[in-house]
Amino acid sequence: MFKQIAWDTFKKTGNINTFMEFKQLTELEKKIEEEKNGNNKDKGNNIS
C-alpha cells in the first residue's frame, strides 16, 4: 500500500524523494527484522 502511495506521489509531482525515502524505510525495516531474527549478515551497527 505504501509503495503504491509513494509511486503515485512520484508520478504526480515528479519528485523522486518520496519514493526513495520509502525504499530506504523498507530496507531499514528489513534490517531490523533480520536483527530480531538473528539472520543479519551485516554485523555492524551502521544504519544509514
C-alpha positions as CSV (number, residue, x, y, z in Angstrom):
1,M,0.0,0.0,0.0
2,F,2.7,2.5,1.0
3,K,4.7,1.6,-2.1
4,Q,1.8,2.5,-4.3
5,I,1.2,5.8,-2.5
6,A,4.9,6.7,-2.8
7,W,4.9,5.7,-6.5
8,D,1.7,7.7,-7.2
9,T,3.1,10.7,-5.4
10,F,6.2,10.5,-7.6
11,K,4.1,10.2,-10.8
12,K,2.0,13.3,-9.8
13,T,4.8,15.5,-8.6
14,G,7.9,14.3,-10.4
15,N,9.8,14.3,-7.0
16,I,11.7,11.1,-6.7
17,N,12.5,11.8,-3.0
18,T,9.2,10.4,-1.7
19,F,9.8,7.1,-3.5
20,M,13.4,6.9,-2.5
21,E,12.5,7.6,1.2
22,F,10.0,4.8,1.0
23,K,12.7,2.5,-0.3
24,Q,15.1,3.4,2.4
25,L,12.5,2.8,5.1
26,T,11.6,-0.6,3.8
27,E,15.3,-1.6,3.7
28,L,15.7,-0.3,7.3
29,E,12.6,-2.3,8.4
30,K,14.1,-5.4,6.7
31,K,17.4,-5.0,8.5
32,I,15.6,-4.5,11.9
33,E,13.5,-7.6,11.3
34,E,16.6,-9.6,10.3
35,E,18.4,-8.5,13.5
36,K,15.4,-9.6,15.6
37,N,15.5,-13.0,14.0
38,G,19.3,-13.2,14.2
39,N,19.7,-13.5,10.5
40,N,21.5,-10.3,9.9
41,K,24.7,-10.8,7.8
42,D,25.8,-7.2,8.3
43,K,27.1,-7.5,11.9
44,G,28.0,-3.8,12.2
45,N,25.6,-1.3,13.6
46,N,25.9,1.1,10.8
47,I,22.4,2.3,9.9
48,S,22.4,4.9,7.2
